[in-house]
Amino acid sequence: MKKGLFYFVLIIAFIGLITNLDNVFNMIFNMALSLVIIGLILYAIYYYFLLSEDERKYRRALRKTKRKRKFRE
């Protein structure tokens, strides 16, 4: 009896997920987009306010070197 009730609840939950699939995907997409935006804002704050000018120059030089090596290979 307990197994039957358990499977019945699982079937109802599965049907509910299928009928609300567009809402679920929309919520996942919105959450992922929000996390990306928050991450970009935090990185911008870190890059422009917490790094010194010398550290920024060093990072820029590293990026340029990586690009040059990438195109050589």
PDB file with one MODEL, atoms N, CA, C and O in Angstrom:
MODEL        1
ATOM      1  N   MET A   1       0.827  -1.197   0.000  1.00  0.00           N
ATOM      2  CA  MET A   1       0.000   0.000   0.000  1.00  0.00           C
ATOM      3  C   MET A   1       0.868   1.256   0.000  1.00  0.00           C
ATOM      4  O   MET A   1       0.589   2.212  -0.723  1.00  0.00           O
ATOM      5  N   LYS A   2       1.936   1.247   0.827  1.00  0.00           N
ATOM      6  CA  LYS A   2       2.801   2.425   0.893  1.00  0.00           C
ATOM      7  C   LYS A   2       3.536   2.638  -0.427  1.00  0.00           C
ATOM      8  O   LYS A   2       3.711   3.774  -0.868  1.00  0.00           O
ATOM      9  N   LYS A   3       3.972   1.530  -1.063  1.00  0.00           N
ATOM     10  CA  LYS A   3       4.652   1.659  -2.350  1.00  0.00           C
ATOM     11  C   LYS A   3       3.710   2.224  -3.404  1.00  0.00           C
ATOM     12  O   LYS A   3       4.096   3.080  -4.201  1.00  0.00           O
ATOM     13  N   GLY A   4       2.493   1.747  -3.403  1.00  0.00           N
ATOM     14  CA  GLY A   4       1.507   2.229  -4.374  1.00  0.00           C
ATOM     15  C   GLY A   4       1.236   3.711  -4.193  1.00  0.00           C
ATOM     16  O   GLY A   4       1.152   4.452  -5.172  1.00  0.00           O
ATOM     17  N   LEU A   5       1.098   4.149  -2.946  1.00  0.00           N
ATOM     18  CA  LEU A   5       0.872   5.563  -2.660  1.00  0.00           C
ATOM     19  C   LEU A   5       2.085   6.396  -3.070  1.00  0.00           C
ATOM     20  O   LEU A   5       1.940   7.498  -3.600  1.00  0.00           O
ATOM     21  N   PHE A   6       3.275   5.863  -2.823  1.00  0.00           N
ATOM     22  CA  PHE A   6       4.508   6.558  -3.193  1.00  0.00           C
ATOM     23  C   PHE A   6       4.575   6.758  -4.708  1.00  0.00           C
ATOM     24  O   PHE A   6       4.864   7.859  -5.176  1.00  0.00           O
ATOM     25  N   TYR A   7       4.311   5.699  -5.472  1.00  0.00           N
ATOM     26  CA  TYR A   7       4.354   5.807  -6.929  1.00  0.00           C
ATOM     27  C   TYR A   7       3.249   6.716  -7.451  1.00  0.00           C
ATOM     28  O   TYR A   7       3.448   7.433  -8.431  1.00  0.00           O
ATOM     29  N   PHE A   8       2.092   6.691  -6.805  1.00  0.00           N
ATOM     30  CA  PHE A   8       0.996   7.579  -7.200  1.00  0.00           C
ATOM     31  C   PHE A   8       1.412   9.040  -7.032  1.00  0.00           C
ATOM     32  O   PHE A   8       1.150   9.866  -7.907  1.00  0.00           O
ATOM     33  N   VAL A   9       2.055   9.358  -5.917  1.00  0.00           N
ATOM     34  CA  VAL A   9       2.523  10.726  -5.677  1.00  0.00           C
ATOM     35  C   VAL A   9       3.599  11.098  -6.694  1.00  0.00           C
ATOM     36  O   VAL A   9       3.613  12.223  -7.192  1.00  0.00           O
ATOM     37  N   LEU A  10       4.499  10.165  -7.008  1.00  0.00           N
ATOM     38  CA  LEU A  10       5.527  10.429  -8.015  1.00  0.00           C
ATOM     39  C   LEU A  10       4.918  10.705  -9.386  1.00  0.00           C
ATOM     40  O   LEU A  10       5.367  11.606 -10.094  1.00  0.00           O
ATOM     41  N   ILE A  11       3.907   9.943  -9.760  1.00  0.00           N
ATOM     42  CA  ILE A  11       3.251  10.149 -11.056  1.00  0.00           C
ATOM     43  C   ILE A  11       2.585  11.515 -11.100  1.00  0.00           C
ATOM     44  O   ILE A  11       2.692  12.226 -12.100  1.00  0.00           O
ATOM     45  N   ILE A  12       1.901  11.889 -10.028  1.00  0.00           N
ATOM     46  CA  ILE A  12       1.247  13.210  -9.982  1.00  0.00           C
ATOM     47  C   ILE A  12       2.286  14.322 -10.071  1.00  0.00           C
ATOM     48  O   ILE A  12       2.077  15.312 -10.772  1.00  0.00           O
ATOM     49  N   ALA A  13       3.408  14.165  -9.362  1.00  0.00           N
ATOM     50  CA  ALA A  13       4.467  15.178  -9.409  1.00  0.00           C
ATOM     51  C   ALA A  13       5.064  15.266 -10.809  1.00  0.00           C
ATOM     52  O   ALA A  13       5.341  16.361 -11.297  1.00  0.00           O
ATOM     53  N   PHE A  14       5.264  14.123 -11.458  1.00  0.00           N
ATOM     54  CA  PHE A  14       5.814  14.108 -12.810  1.00  0.00           C
ATOM     55  C   PHE A  14       4.871  14.799 -13.789  1.00  0.00           C
ATOM     56  O   PHE A  14       5.316  15.569 -14.640  1.00  0.00           O
ATOM     57  N   ILE A  15       3.581  14.532 -13.676  1.00  0.00           N
ATOM     58  CA  ILE A  15       2.593  15.188 -14.542  1.00  0.00           C
ATOM     59  C   ILE A  15       2.593  16.695 -14.295  1.00  0.00           C
ATOM     60  O   ILE A  15       2.493  17.480 -15.238  1.00  0.00           O
ATOM     61  N   GLY A  16       2.705  17.096 -13.038  1.00  0.00           N
ATOM     62  CA  GLY A  16       2.766  18.522 -12.718  1.00  0.00           C
ATOM     63  C   GLY A  16       4.000  19.185 -13.302  1.00  0.00           C
ATOM     64  O   GLY A  16       3.924  20.311 -13.796  1.00  0.00           O
ATOM     65  N   LEU A  17       5.138  18.501 -13.253  1.00  0.00           N
ATOM     66  CA  LEU A  17       6.354  19.059 -13.847  1.00  0.00           C
ATOM     67  C   LEU A  17       6.234  19.199 -15.355  1.00  0.00           C
ATOM     68  O   LEU A  17       6.674  20.195 -15.929  1.00  0.00           O
ATOM     69  N   ILE A  18       5.640  18.205 -15.995  1.00  0.00           N
ATOM     70  CA  ILE A  18       5.497  18.272 -17.451  1.00  0.00           C
ATOM     71  C   ILE A  18       4.581  19.425 -17.843  1.00  0.00           C
ATOM     72  O   ILE A  18       4.861  20.131 -18.811  1.00  0.00           O
ATOM     73  N   THR A  19       3.502  19.624 -17.114  1.00  0.00           N
ATOM     74  CA  THR A  19       2.577  20.702 -17.474  1.00  0.00           C
ATOM     75  C   THR A  19       3.165  22.078 -17.188  1.00  0.00           C
ATOM     76  O   THR A  19       2.776  23.059 -17.822  1.00  0.00           O
ATOM     77  N   ASN A  20       4.098  22.161 -16.241  1.00  0.00           N
ATOM     78  CA  ASN A  20       4.716  23.451 -15.919  1.00  0.00           C
ATOM     79  C   ASN A  20       6.150  23.542 -16.423  1.00  0.00           C
ATOM     80  O   ASN A  20       6.950  24.310 -15.887  1.00  0.00           O
ATOM     81  N   LEU A  21       6.478  22.768 -17.445  1.00  0.00           N
ATOM     82  CA  LEU A  21       7.848  22.713 -17.930  1.00  0.00           C
ATOM     83  C   LEU A  21       8.346  24.064 -18.426  1.00  0.00           C
ATOM     84  O   LEU A  21       9.498  24.424 -18.184  1.00  0.00           O
ATOM     85  N   ASP A  22       7.495  24.812 -19.113  1.00  0.00           N
ATOM     86  CA  ASP A  22       7.926  26.120 -19.604  1.00  0.00           C
ATOM     87  C   ASP A  22       8.237  27.062 -18.445  1.00  0.00           C
ATOM     88  O   ASP A  22       9.181  27.849 -18.523  1.00  0.00           O
ATOM     89  N   ASN A  23       7.456  26.990 -17.378  1.00  0.00           N
ATOM     90  CA  ASN A  23       7.740  27.830 -16.207  1.00  0.00           C
ATOM     91  C   ASN A  23       9.051  27.429 -15.542  1.00  0.00           C
ATOM     92  O   ASN A  23       9.819  28.285 -15.104  1.00  0.00           O
ATOM     93  N   VAL A  24       9.302  26.127 -15.468  1.00  0.00           N
ATOM     94  CA  VAL A  24      10.532  25.641 -14.840  1.00  0.00           C
ATOM     95  C   VAL A  24      11.743  26.112 -15.635  1.00  0.00           C
ATOM     96  O   VAL A  24      12.704  26.618 -15.055  1.00  0.00           O
ATOM     97  N   PHE A  25      11.709  25.952 -16.962  1.00  0.00           N
ATOM     98  CA  PHE A  25      12.835  26.399 -17.789  1.00  0.00           C
ATOM     99  C   PHE A  25      13.014  27.907 -17.714  1.00  0.00           C
ATOM    100  O   PHE A  25      14.141  28.402 -17.698  1.00  0.00           O
ATOM    101  N   ASN A  26      11.911  28.633 -17.668  1.00  0.00           N
ATOM    102  CA  ASN A  26      11.983  30.091 -17.564  1.00  0.00           C
ATOM    103  C   ASN A  26      12.633  30.502 -16.244  1.00  0.00           C
ATOM    104  O   ASN A  26      13.460  31.414 -16.224  1.00  0.00           O
ATOM    105  N   MET A  27      12.273  29.842 -15.144  1.00  0.00           N
ATOM    106  CA  MET A  27      12.873  30.169 -13.844  1.00  0.00           C
ATOM    107  C   MET A  27      14.365  29.829 -13.831  1.00  0.00           C
ATOM    108  O   MET A  27      15.170  30.591 -13.296  1.00  0.00           O
ATOM    109  N   ILE A  28      14.735  28.687 -14.416  1.00  0.00           N
ATOM    110  CA  ILE A  28      16.151  28.302 -14.466  1.00  0.00           C
ATOM    111  C   ILE A  28      16.942  29.307 -15.292  1.00  0.00           C
ATOM    112  O   ILE A  28      18.036  29.708 -14.896  1.00  0.00           O
ATOM    113  N   PHE A  29      16.400  29.716 -16.434  1.00  0.00           N
ATOM    114  CA  PHE A  29      17.078  30.692 -17.284  1.00  0.00           C
ATOM    115  C   PHE A  29      17.229  32.029 -16.570  1.00  0.00           C
ATOM    116  O   PHE A  29      18.296  32.641 -16.617  1.00  0.00           O
ATOM    117  N   ASN A  30      16.169  32.485 -15.910  1.00  0.00           N
ATOM    118  CA  ASN A  30      16.243  33.754 -15.181  1.00  0.00           C
ATOM    119  C   ASN A  30      17.264  33.688 -14.049  1.00  0.00           C
ATOM    120  O   ASN A  30      18.001  34.648 -13.824  1.00  0.00           O
ATOM    121  N   MET A  31      17.313  32.570 -13.339  1.00  0.00           N
ATOM    122  CA  MET A  31      18.279  32.418 -12.254  1.00  0.00           C
ATOM    123  C   MET A  31      19.705  32.421 -12.798  1.00  0.00           C
ATOM    124  O   MET A  31      20.582  33.073 -12.232  1.00  0.00           O
ATOM    125  N   ALA A  32      19.941  31.700 -13.888  1.00  0.00           N
ATOM    126  CA  ALA A  32      21.281  31.654 -14.475  1.00  0.00           C
ATOM    127  C   ALA A  32      21.698  33.035 -14.969  1.00  0.00           C
ATOM    128  O   ALA A  32      22.840  33.449 -14.772  1.00  0.00           O
ATOM    129  N   LEU A  33      20.783  33.739 -15.604  1.00  0.00           N
ATOM    130  CA  LEU A  33      21.080  35.088 -16.084  1.00  0.00           C
ATOM    131  C   LEU A  33      21.379  36.026 -14.926  1.00  0.00           C
ATOM    132  O   LEU A  33      22.301  36.837 -15.011  1.00  0.00           O
ATOM    133  N   SER A  34      20.623  35.928 -13.858  1.00  0.00           N
ATOM    134  CA  SER A  34      20.871  36.762 -12.678  1.00  0.00           C
ATOM    135  C   SER A  34      22.237  36.462 -12.071  1.00  0.00           C
ATOM    136  O   SER A  34      22.954  37.382 -11.678  1.00  0.00           O
ATOM    137  N   LEU A  35      22.604  35.185 -11.991  1.00  0.00           N
ATOM    138  CA  LEU A  35      23.914  34.819 -11.449  1.00  0.00           C
ATOM    139  C   LEU A  35      25.050  35.350 -12.316  1.00  0.00           C
ATOM    140  O   LEU A  35      26.071  35.797 -11.794  1.00  0.00           O
ATOM    141  N   VAL A  36      24.881  35.306 -13.631  1.00  0.00           N
ATOM    142  CA  VAL A  36      25.911  35.832 -14.531  1.00  0.00           C
ATOM    143  C   VAL A  36      26.063  37.335 -14.341  1.00  0.00           C
ATOM    144  O   VAL A  36      27.183  37.841 -14.280  1.00  0.00           O
ATOM    145  N   ILE A  37      24.954  38.048 -14.247  1.00  0.00           N
ATOM    146  CA  ILE A  37      25.005  39.502 -14.064  1.00  0.00           C
ATOM    147  C   ILE A  37      25.653  39.852 -12.732  1.00  0.00           C
ATOM    148  O   ILE A  37      26.489  40.754 -12.670  1.00  0.00           O
ATOM    149  N   ILE A  38      25.279  39.153 -11.669  1.00  0.00           N
ATOM    150  CA  ILE A  38      25.883  39.416 -10.352  1.00  0.00           C
ATOM    151  C   ILE A  38      27.380  39.115 -10.390  1.00  0.00           C
ATOM    152  O   ILE A  38      28.177  39.862  -9.823  1.00  0.00           O
ATOM    153  N   GLY A  39      27.765  38.028 -11.051  1.00  0.00           N
ATOM    154  CA  GLY A  39      29.180  37.693 -11.180  1.00  0.00           C
ATOM    155  C   GLY A  39      29.958  38.759 -11.930  1.00  0.00           C
ATOM    156  O   GLY A  39      31.070  39.112 -11.536  1.00  0.00           O
ATOM    157  N   LEU A  40      29.376  39.276 -13.017  1.00  0.00           N
ATOM    158  CA  LEU A  40      30.047  40.335 -13.776  1.00  0.00           C
ATOM    159  C   LEU A  40      30.199  41.606 -12.956  1.00  0.00           C
ATOM    160  O   LEU A  40      31.233  42.271 -13.022  1.00  0.00           O
ATOM    161  N   ILE A  41      29.180  41.943 -12.189  1.00  0.00           N
ATOM    162  CA  ILE A  41      29.259  43.138 -11.338  1.00  0.00           C
ATOM    163  C   ILE A  41      30.340  42.964 -10.284  1.00  0.00           C
ATOM    164  O   ILE A  41      31.127  43.881 -10.048  1.00  0.00           O
ATOM    165  N   LEU A  42      30.387  41.791  -9.642  1.00  0.00           N
ATOM    166  CA  LEU A  42      31.418  41.541  -8.628  1.00  0.00           C
ATOM    167  C   LEU A  42      32.820  41.564  -9.234  1.00  0.00           C
ATOM    168  O   LEU A  42      33.753  42.082  -8.620  1.00  0.00           O
ATOM    169  N   TYR A  43      32.970  41.003 -10.438  1.00  0.00           N
ATOM    170  CA  TYR A  43      34.283  41.022 -11.088  1.00  0.00           C
ATOM    171  C   TYR A  43      34.692  42.450 -11.444  1.00  0.00           C
ATOM    172  O   TYR A  43      35.857  42.818 -11.295  1.00  0.00           O
ATOM    173  N   ALA A  44      33.740  43.252 -11.912  1.00  0.00           N
ATOM    174  CA  ALA A  44      34.057  44.647 -12.243  1.00  0.00           C
ATOM    175  C   ALA A  44      34.487  45.413 -10.997  1.00  0.00           C
ATOM    176  O   ALA A  44      35.439  46.192 -11.041  1.00  0.00           O
ATOM    177  N   ILE A  45      33.791  45.194  -9.896  1.00  0.00           N
ATOM    178  CA  ILE A  45      34.179  45.854  -8.640  1.00  0.00           C
ATOM    179  C   ILE A  45      35.575  45.406  -8.233  1.00  0.00           C
ATOM    180  O   ILE A  45      36.400  46.226  -7.832  1.00  0.00           O
ATOM    181  N   TYR A  46      35.842  44.118  -8.334  1.00  0.00           N
ATOM    182  CA  TYR A  46      37.167  43.591  -7.982  1.00  0.00           C
ATOM    183  C   TYR A  46      38.243  44.179  -8.891  1.00  0.00           C
ATOM    184  O   TYR A  46      39.300  44.600  -8.422  1.00  0.00           O
ATOM    185  N   TYR A  47      37.966  44.203 -10.193  1.00  0.00           N
ATOM    186  CA  TYR A  47      38.982  44.624 -11.148  1.00  0.00           C
ATOM    187  C   TYR A  47      39.282  46.116 -11.039  1.00  0.00           C
ATOM    188  O   TYR A  47      40.447  46.517 -11.041  1.00  0.00           O
ATOM    189  N   TYR A  48      38.241  46.940 -10.943  1.00  0.00           N
ATOM    190  CA  TYR A  48      38.460  48.387 -10.989  1.00  0.00           C
ATOM    191  C   TYR A  48      38.723  49.021  -9.629  1.00  0.00           C
ATOM    192  O   TYR A  48      39.341  50.084  -9.565  1.00  0.00           O
ATOM    193  N   PHE A  49      38.276  48.406  -8.551  1.00  0.00           N
ATOM    194  CA  PHE A  49      38.425  49.047  -7.249  1.00  0.00           C
ATOM    195  C   PHE A  49      39.422  48.349  -6.325  1.00  0.00           C
ATOM    196  O   PHE A  49      40.009  48.998  -5.460  1.00  0.00           O
ATOM    197  N   LEU A  50      39.623  47.051  -6.488  1.00  0.00           N
ATOM    198  CA  LEU A  50      40.492  46.335  -5.558  1.00  0.00           C
ATOM    199  C   LEU A  50      41.892  46.069  -6.107  1.00  0.00           C
ATOM    200  O   LEU A  50      42.844  45.951  -5.336  1.00  0.00           O
ATOM    201  N   LEU A  51      42.027  45.974  -7.434  1.00  0.00           N
ATOM    202  CA  LEU A  51      43.349  45.749  -8.008  1.00  0.00           C
ATOM    203  C   LEU A  51      44.081  47.076  -8.174  1.00  0.00           C
ATOM    204  O   LEU A  51      43.479  48.097  -8.509  1.00  0.00           O
ATOM    205  N   SER A  52      45.379  47.043  -7.937  1.00  0.00           N
ATOM    206  CA  SER A  52      46.168  48.258  -8.160  1.00  0.00           C
ATOM    207  C   SER A  52      46.427  48.409  -9.660  1.00  0.00           C
ATOM    208  O   SER A  52      46.165  47.493 -10.440  1.00  0.00           O
ATOM    209  N   GLU A  53      46.935  49.554 -10.046  1.00  0.00           N
ATOM    210  CA  GLU A  53      47.207  49.816 -11.461  1.00  0.00           C
ATOM    211  C   GLU A  53      48.255  48.846 -12.011  1.00  0.00           C
ATOM    212  O   GLU A  53      48.145  48.390 -13.149  1.00  0.00           O
ATOM    213  N   ASP A  54      49.262  48.534 -11.209  1.00  0.00           N
ATOM    214  CA  ASP A  54      50.299  47.599 -11.659  1.00  0.00           C
ATOM    215  C   ASP A  54      49.731  46.196 -11.891  1.00  0.00           C
ATOM    216  O   ASP A  54      50.089  45.526 -12.860  1.00  0.00           O
ATOM    217  N   GLU A  55      48.850  45.764 -10.998  1.00  0.00           N
ATOM    218  CA  GLU A  55      48.234  44.438 -11.164  1.00  0.00           C
ATOM    219  C   GLU A  55      47.369  44.392 -12.415  1.00  0.00           C
ATOM    220  O   GLU A  55      47.337  43.379 -13.113  1.00  0.00           O
ATOM    221  N   ARG A  56      46.662  45.491 -12.704  1.00  0.00           N
ATOM    222  CA  ARG A  56      45.848  45.542 -13.922  1.00  0.00           C
ATOM    223  C   ARG A  56      46.724  45.471 -15.168  1.00  0.00           C
ATOM    224  O   ARG A  56      46.402  44.765 -16.123  1.00  0.00           O
ATOM    225  N   LYS A  57      47.834  46.206 -15.153  1.00  0.00           N
ATOM    226  CA  LYS A  57      48.753  46.161 -16.300  1.00  0.00           C
ATOM    227  C   LYS A  57      49.299  44.749 -16.488  1.00  0.00           C
ATOM    228  O   LYS A  57      49.415  44.273 -17.617  1.00  0.00           O
ATOM    229  N   TYR A  58      49.631  44.086 -15.398  1.00  0.00           N
ATOM    230  CA  TYR A  58      50.152  42.724 -15.473  1.00  0.00           C
ATOM    231  C   TYR A  58      49.111  41.777 -16.071  1.00  0.00           C
ATOM    232  O   TYR A  58      49.442  40.950 -16.920  1.00  0.00           O
ATOM    233  N   ARG A  59      47.870  41.893 -15.638  1.00  0.00           N
ATOM    234  CA  ARG A  59      46.811  41.029 -16.179  1.00  0.00           C
ATOM    235  C   ARG A  59      46.591  41.292 -17.669  1.00  0.00           C
ATOM    236  O   ARG A  59      46.399  40.356 -18.445  1.00  0.00           O
ATOM    237  N   ARG A  60      46.618  42.575 -18.070  1.00  0.00           N
ATOM    238  CA  ARG A  60      46.477  42.907 -19.486  1.00  0.00           C
ATOM    239  C   ARG A  60      47.609  42.285 -20.298  1.00  0.00           C
ATOM    240  O   ARG A  60      47.378  41.725 -21.370  1.00  0.00           O
ATOM    241  N   ALA A  61      48.829  42.385 -19.783  1.00  0.00           N
ATOM    242  CA  ALA A  61      49.974  41.806 -20.484  1.00  0.00           C
ATOM    243  C   ALA A  61      49.834  40.290 -20.595  1.00  0.00           C
ATOM    244  O   ALA A  61      50.178  39.712 -21.626  1.00  0.00           O
ATOM    245  N   LEU A  62      49.339  39.647 -19.553  1.00  0.00           N
ATOM    246  CA  LEU A  62      49.113  38.197 -19.611  1.00  0.00           C
ATOM    247  C   LEU A  62      48.106  37.832 -20.695  1.00  0.00           C
ATOM    248  O   LEU A  62      48.311  36.879 -21.446  1.00  0.00           O
ATOM    249  N   ARG A  63      47.013  38.598 -20.773  1.00  0.00           N
ATOM    250  CA  ARG A  63      46.000  38.321 -21.795  1.00  0.00           C
ATOM    251  C   ARG A  63      46.583  38.474 -23.194  1.00  0.00           C
ATOM    252  O   ARG A  63      46.331  37.643 -24.066  1.00  0.00           O
ATOM    253  N   LYS A  64      47.364  39.533 -23.412  1.00  0.00           N
ATOM    254  CA  LYS A  64      47.967  39.742 -24.733  1.00  0.00           C
ATOM    255  C   LYS A  64      48.916  38.608 -25.084  1.00  0.00           C
ATOM    256  O   LYS A  64      48.929  38.135 -26.220  1.00  0.00           O
ATOM    257  N   THR A  65      49.709  38.170 -24.116  1.00  0.00           N
ATOM    258  CA  THR A  65      50.649  37.077 -24.357  1.00  0.00           C
ATOM    259  C   THR A  65      49.902  35.787 -24.687  1.00  0.00           C
ATOM    260  O   THR A  65      50.311  35.044 -25.580  1.00  0.00           O
ATOM    261  N   LYS A  66      48.820  35.520 -23.978  1.00  0.00           N
ATOM    262  CA  LYS A  66      48.036  34.311 -24.251  1.00  0.00           C
ATOM    263  C   LYS A  66      47.471  34.352 -25.665  1.00  0.00           C
ATOM    264  O   LYS A  66      47.476  33.340 -26.366  1.00  0.00           O
ATOM    265  N   ARG A  67      46.980  35.528 -26.089  1.00  0.00           N
ATOM    266  CA  ARG A  67      46.438  35.651 -27.444  1.00  0.00           C
ATOM    267  C   ARG A  67      47.514  35.406 -28.489  1.00  0.00           C
ATOM    268  O   ARG A  67      47.281  34.705 -29.474  1.00  0.00           O
ATOM    269  N   LYS A  68      48.697  35.983 -28.277  1.00  0.00           N
ATOM    270  CA  LYS A  68      49.784  35.794 -29.245  1.00  0.00           C
ATOM    271  C   LYS A  68      50.174  34.328 -29.342  1.00  0.00           C
ATOM    272  O   LYS A  68      50.380  33.814 -30.441  1.00  0.00           O
ATOM    273  N   ARG A  69      50.277  33.655 -28.213  1.00  0.00           N
ATOM    274  CA  ARG A  69      50.638  32.235 -28.220  1.00  0.00           C
ATOM    275  C   ARG A  69      49.557  31.387 -28.866  1.00  0.00           C
ATOM    276  O   ARG A  69      49.848  30.391 -29.528  1.00  0.00           O
ATOM    277  N   LYS A  70      48.313  31.785 -28.672  1.00  0.00           N
ATOM    278  CA  LYS A  70      47.192  31.040 -29.236  1.00  0.00           C
ATOM    279  C   LYS A  70      47.230  31.093 -30.761  1.00  0.00           C
ATOM    280  O   LYS A  70      46.966  30.093 -31.428  1.00  0.00           O
ATOM    281  N   PHE A  71      47.558  32.263 -31.308  1.00  0.00           N
ATOM    282  CA  PHE A  71      47.572  32.402 -32.759  1.00  0.00           C
ATOM    283  C   PHE A  71      48.819  31.785 -33.391  1.00  0.00           C
ATOM    284  O   PHE A  71      48.800  31.442 -34.573  1.00  0.00           O
ATOM    285  N   ARG A  72      49.891  31.638 -32.632  1.00  0.00           N
ATOM    286  CA  ARG A  72      51.106  31.023 -33.163  1.00  0.00           C
ATOM    287  C   ARG A  72      50.920  29.532 -33.384  1.00  0.00           C
ATOM    288  O   ARG A  72      51.472  28.973 -34.332  1.00  0.00           O
ATOM    289  N   GLU A  73      50.157  28.889 -32.529  1.00  0.00           N
ATOM    290  CA  GLU A  73      50.013  27.426 -32.594  1.00  0.00           C
ATOM    291  C   GLU A  73      49.065  26.980 -33.666  1.00  0.00           C
ATOM    292  O   GLU A  73      48.846  25.781 -33.836  1.00  0.00           O
TER     293      GLU A  73
ENDMDL
END
